[in-house]
Each structure stands twice: as C-alpha cells, then as structure tokens.
Amino acid sequence: MKRQTPSPRPAQAPLAELAEQNQRYRLILFAVLLIAVTAAIYAFINWAQGRLHPGTLFVNVLQDIASTTFSLAVVGLIFEWWNRRRSEEQLRSAIVDAIMFSDEVLRRLTHEAKFNYIQRMLRAMLGPRRGDALYAAYIRPFAVRPHAETLFRTSFKYDITFLPSPAAGAPSRPYHRVIETIEYEKAMRLPDPALARAGLYLVAALREDDLAPYFADPRCVYRSVMGLADADAAALADARDPVAWAAAFHQVLEVRINGQPAKLRTVYEDGVFKTYLSGYDLHEAGPGDTEDTDDHADAGGVRLHLRAVLETVHATSRNFYTVYLSEPSRAPEVTFRYHEGMRDVVCLRFLSGVEDGDVAVWHHAAGQSLTLKVRKGQWVFPTSGVVFVWKH
C-alpha cells in the first residue's frame, strides 16, 4: 500500500497578493516623499524671500517647514526600511511554502509572471548567473509537475574531518588536510538513463562564481570550491598539467552510485576540474525506492544515491570553513571533526525556511567534533549554509 503523505500547511502569503501589497506600500511612500519635496521647495522660496527682506516672519516659517520636512523624510525612510524587511520575510515564507508543495500555492503559481517574481528575488539574493541556474533547476519544474520534490536532496549528510598534517606530496605552504564525505539521495530528471550512465560528474573550481553554469546541469552531482591560498591559486595558470598540479590539493578518492563503486577520470575543462564517473548502473525510479518520497515514477527520472569521499586542503591562515547548501535539502546533517590545534570551535548557521526549534547542534563527548542536524521532514532553502569558526 502506498504511504499517504500528510497535506502540507497552506501558504501564508501567496506571491501575487504580496506583490499587490508591496505596490500599495510603495504608493504610500511615494506620497510621503512627494509631500516632503513640496515642503522643501516651499521652504527654499521662503528662505530666499527672507534673504531679500530681512526681519520678516518668513524666517520663523522657514524653521517650521524645515522641521516638518526633516520629520517627513525620517518617517519615509523608516517606512521604507520596515516595508523592505517585511516584504522579504513574507516572500521567503511564500517561496518556502511553494517548496513544501502546498496545493494552494501550486494552483496559484501557474502564471509566468508569478514565477518571474521568484526568479527576480533569487537573482537579487544570489546574483544573475547563480540565481537563474537555481531557478531553472529547482523552482521552474513546479509549473509543469506538482511532484517536483522528488528532484530535491533527501538524507543529506556532510562529514568534514580536519587533520593537522598535509597530504603526501602537498606543497610546503601551510594547509590543513581535509577529508570530506558527502551522501544524499534524489531522483534525477535525465531523459535517457544511458546518458546518466555515461555522463555523471563532480566539479571543483578555484572560485565559487565558476560553478554557476553547473547548477542547471542534472549530470553534475556535486560541486565544490578548492580551499587554496591566493598564491597557489594563481600558480594554476603556469601549470603544464593542471590535473597533476591539482592532485596535490584536491582529489576525489571514492564515489559510489547506488552502492556501486564508480570509476573516476579527472580532466581540466572550461577552467574547472571535472571528475567523470563510469562503471555503475542506475535503475528506474519507482514507488518505495526511498523512505521520504513516493513519487519517483511521476518524476520521470532515475534514482540516485550518491556517496563521495574527497581529500582536499584548507589554508591554515583561514580560521573558518563554510558549507553551502546550494540545493533544496530535506533534514540535512553536517558533522565537523577537528584536531587539537583548533580551539573553541563554534557553529554559525543561516538556514532559510527553518525555525530555530527544528535545528539541533551538539558537541560529541567522545571526541573533538560537533554536529548540526535539521529535524526530519523539514526542508532547507538553497540560500543556506553553515560556518565553522575556531581559534588557532
């Protein structure tokens, strides 16, 4: 028997209503500023007359109007700040509700203009390239398929281990050695399973901006930024063999697709390092494949359970490590393991769409590590991340 998924809560503020409400507030602000400008012009005229005819009562009038103008300007600025903050919070809430698949929101988000509203917000928050890529990959599918949640990550786990010594063959420049283990499950929108078998890959770049084109490519199953010091990053331009040069800093040690070990082949293309995967098999997705979703068959894709182990470096001059949640993820769990040279490790987080009560952070008594976990069933919006900060 197919498990019944509980109905999600209704949308708190549909996007169309928010847009109309925001327009009304802007008209009110325009009226306030228009009054302020008119008062300022009137004050200037009276000031000019006072200069031409000293001793008149225009000076007192000028003082009154100047005070009124200043008060109106302050009120207008406070109103604009409040309106922007309120609109951003309500828009974020509405988009999170859309990601949680409210039937009411899905019915109302069928018009192109409403989706454009979401796209504009993503562009403003993340930049044009990354915002457009995330919109095309994760928001736009709601317009044509209500069960797009099967395209998102579930059971996402990220384990980071910092080691004091550099990897074998690493340069003399001081680095922490870092082992990253990533694991998640999702259904992929690949039209041809043969294409999936031939073309899945991981990508690593020197800069975050270089990863933007790969958010919209469903074959790219993981993206990362190499944690190099500026001097070493600049040396890539002079490297005869970029792949061999990068091996001292960043390597993909192991990848498993649905439990099967994949063969790895790393190349340097378009300014990034791509590790292509082969030698595995993806089976057709269907009901019961995962604990969290029942609609894989409706997604028209294939099931993917990824586990990847990477070895990289992190410059010792940087006392922080950032984990970006660049895709919608359900109940992510992040564990940070550190060595004796790192003291007073704390976890900072910015998780969109998640209440503080749904997040737990704890230090492990058995060792030097701490874990952040979002409560099961809670979705985290893409503009999220976790930052670990320490003292040397």
Secondary structure, DSSP 8 states (H G I E B T S, - for coil): -----------SS-HHHHHHHHHHHHHHHHHHHHHHHHHHHHHHHHHHHHHHSTTSTHHHHHHHHHHHHHHHHHHHHHHHHHHHHHHHHHHHHHHHHHHTT-HHHHHHTTSHHHHHHHHHHHHHHH-HHHHHHHIIIIIGGGGT-TTGGGGSEEEEEEEEEEESS--TT--SS-EEEEEEEEEEEEEE--S-HHHHHHH-EEEEESSGGGGGGGSS-TTEEEEEE-B--HHHHHGGGG-SSHHHHHHTT-EEEEEEETTEE-EEEEEEETTEEEEEEES----B--TTSSSS-S-HHHHTSEEEEEEEEEEEEEETT--EEEEEE-S-EES-EEEEE--TT-EEEEEEEE-TT--GGGEEEEE-TTSSEEEEEE-TT-EE-SSEEEEEEEE-
